[in-house]
Amino acid sequence: MAFPTTDDTQLYISVESSNVDVALNRLTHCSVAVKHWFLLNDLQLNADKSNAIKLGTGAQLRSAAVLANSVDVAGCSLP
């Protein structure tokens, strides 16, 4: 059985440079919950086709770059 896919699903999370690990853990758990909801509703999340982006000031991005080089989204590690 083939599952239909959804397009343009977005998850946003606010991250403080002092608390990156907690925020990324929250993102991981949210993405797994979304994937589970998709499956329950006969949809499919293609985590390997997902993207992650960091937004912030130059100083914030430099700080976050040292702490997080990848993010886990629904079981798929994204750079």
C-alpha positions in Angstrom: 0.0 0.0 0.0 1.4 3.4 -1.0 1.0 6.3 1.4 0.2 9.8 0.0 2.7 12.4 1.1 2.1 16.0 2.3 4.0 19.0 1.1 5.3 22.0 3.0 4.9 20.8 6.6 7.0 23.1 8.8 8.1 22.8 12.4 9.5 25.9 14.1 11.4 25.9 17.4 13.0 28.7 19.3 16.5 27.9 20.5 18.6 29.8 23.1 22.4 29.4 22.7 22.6 28.4 26.4 20.0 25.6 25.9 20.6 24.1 22.4 20.5 20.5 23.5 17.1 20.8 25.2 15.6 22.6 22.2 17.0 20.0 19.7 15.7 17.2 21.8 12.2 18.9 21.8 12.4 19.2 18.0 13.3 15.5 17.7 10.3 14.5 19.8 8.0 16.8 17.9 9.1 15.4 14.6 8.6 11.8 15.7 5.1 12.8 17.0 4.3 14.4 13.6 5.5 11.3 11.7 3.4 9.1 14.0 0.3 11.3 13.3 1.0 11.1 9.6 1.1 7.3 9.8 -2.2 7.2 11.7 -3.8 9.3 9.0 -2.4 7.3 6.1 0.2 10.0 5.2 4.0 9.7 5.0 6.7 12.0 6.3 9.8 11.7 4.1 12.4 12.7 6.7 15.3 12.1 4.3 13.8 14.8 2.0 13.5 17.3 4.9 15.6 20.4 5.5 16.8 22.2 8.6 17.7 25.9 8.7 19.1 28.0 11.6 18.1 31.7 11.7 19.6 34.3 14.0 22.1 37.1 14.3 25.7 36.5 13.3 26.7 36.0 16.9 23.8 33.6 17.6 24.6 31.5 14.5 28.3 31.3 15.4 27.4 30.2 18.9 24.9 27.6 17.7 27.3 26.3 15.0 29.7 25.1 17.6 27.0 23.2 19.5 24.8 21.7 16.8 26.1 20.4 13.4 23.1 18.3 12.7 19.5 17.8 13.8 17.5 14.5 14.1 14.1 14.8 12.3 11.8 11.8 12.6 14.8 9.4 12.8 16.8 11.0 10.0 19.9 13.1 10.8 20.0 16.3 8.8 23.0 18.6 8.5 
